[in-house]
């Protein structure tokens, strides 16, 4: 039963698709004469590539370039992520403080200053811990304490 339904549906699809398509659409009504042929300039240069790639682009035309290889160590990646987090938080606090100063909201400005101090302290603790971890790794791998 399912095969019959499938066969009938295919037949109906082809009838509807091709029955209303004119069969002679590709045949021209009259032949093209020499006078009607468009002139071809043989000295014309081929068109230039219109899509240009910027220096830091991740696209080449419309194709995605492969991701660059990250040659940093895991410690460097963690450090860079921490620096990014720290400076993005400070930038957000700068914006909030600027808006508070425009509105003459001293309470909000003081709050921003307190949060900024906490963020700087947090960042210093993290950086000290990372430095200690790096020193411990150096002692373990080389046996040299500097």
C-alpha positions in Angstrom: 0.0 0.0 0.0 2.8 2.4 0.9 4.7 1.6 -2.3 1.6 2.3 -4.4 1.1 5.6 -2.6 4.8 6.5 -3.1 4.6 5.6 -6.8 1.4 7.6 -7.3 2.9 10.6 -5.5 6.1 10.5 -7.8 3.9 10.3 -10.9 1.8 13.3 -9.8 4.9 15.3 -8.9 6.4 14.8 -12.4 3.1 15.6 -14.1 2.6 18.8 -12.2 6.2 19.8 -12.5 6.7 19.2 -16.2 3.2 19.6 -17.6 3.1 23.3 -17.1 6.7 23.9 -18.3 6.8 25.0 -21.9 8.9 22.5 -23.9 10.1 25.0 -26.6 11.3 27.7 -24.2 14.9 27.2 -25.1 14.4 27.4 -28.9 14.7 30.9 -30.2 11.9 32.3 -32.4 14.2 33.4 -35.2 17.9 32.9 -35.9 20.4 35.6 -34.8 21.9 37.4 -37.7 25.3 39.0 -37.9 23.9 42.5 -37.4 22.2 41.5 -34.1 25.3 39.8 -32.6 26.8 41.9 -29.8 30.3 43.3 -30.5 33.1 41.6 -28.6 36.1 43.8 -27.6 39.2 41.5 -27.9 41.4 44.0 -26.1 39.2 44.1 -23.0 41.0 43.0 -19.8 39.4 40.3 -17.6 37.5 41.6 -14.6 39.5 42.2 -11.5 38.9 40.3 -8.3 36.3 42.4 -6.5 36.5 40.7 -3.1 39.7 41.8 -1.3 41.0 40.2 1.9 41.9 42.5 4.8 45.1 41.8 6.7 43.5 40.5 9.9 40.4 38.9 8.3 39.3 35.4 9.0 37.6 35.2 5.6 39.1 34.7 2.2 36.3 35.9 -0.1 33.4 34.0 1.4 35.4 31.0 2.7 36.5 30.8 6.3 40.3 30.6 6.8 41.7 27.9 9.1 42.2 29.0 12.7 45.8 30.2 13.4 47.8 27.8 15.6 48.1 29.0 19.2 51.7 28.6 20.2 51.4 29.9 23.7 51.8 27.6 26.7 48.9 26.8 29.0 50.3 29.2 31.6 50.4 32.0 29.1 46.9 31.3 28.0 45.6 31.4 31.6 47.6 34.6 32.2 46.2 36.3 29.0 42.6 35.2 30.0 43.1 36.7 33.4 44.4 40.0 32.0 41.5 40.1 29.6 39.0 39.6 32.4 40.7 42.2 34.6 40.8 44.9 32.0 37.3 44.2 30.8 36.0 44.6 34.3 37.9 47.8 34.8 36.5 49.2 31.5 33.0 48.3 32.6 33.6 50.1 35.9 34.9 53.1 34.0 31.7 53.3 32.0 29.5 53.0 35.1 31.5 55.6 36.9 31.3 58.0 34.0 27.6 57.7 33.9 27.4 58.2 37.6 29.5 61.4 37.4 27.2 62.7 34.6 24.2 62.2 36.8 26.0 63.5 39.9 25.4 60.2 41.7 28.2 60.2 44.3 26.9 57.0 45.9 27.3 55.1 42.7 30.7 56.7 42.0 31.9 55.6 45.5 30.6 52.1 44.9 32.5 51.9 41.6 35.7 53.0 43.4 35.2 50.3 46.0 34.6 47.6 43.4 37.6 48.8 41.5 39.8 48.4 44.6 38.4 44.9 45.2 39.1 44.0 41.5 42.7 45.3 41.7 43.3 43.3 44.9 41.7 40.2 43.4 43.9 40.6 40.2 47.0 41.0 42.3 46.3 37.8 44.3 45.7 35.8 41.1 48.9 37.1 39.5 50.9 36.3 42.6 49.5 32.8 42.7 50.3 32.3 39.0 53.9 33.6 39.6 54.3 31.1 42.5 52.9 28.3 40.4 55.4 29.2 37.6 58.3 29.3 40.1 57.3 25.9 41.6 57.1 24.4 38.1 60.6 25.8 37.3 62.0 24.3 40.6 60.4 20.9 39.8 61.6 20.7 36.2 65.1 22.2 36.5 65.9 21.9 40.2 67.0 25.6 40.2 65.6 28.1 42.6 65.9 31.8 41.5 
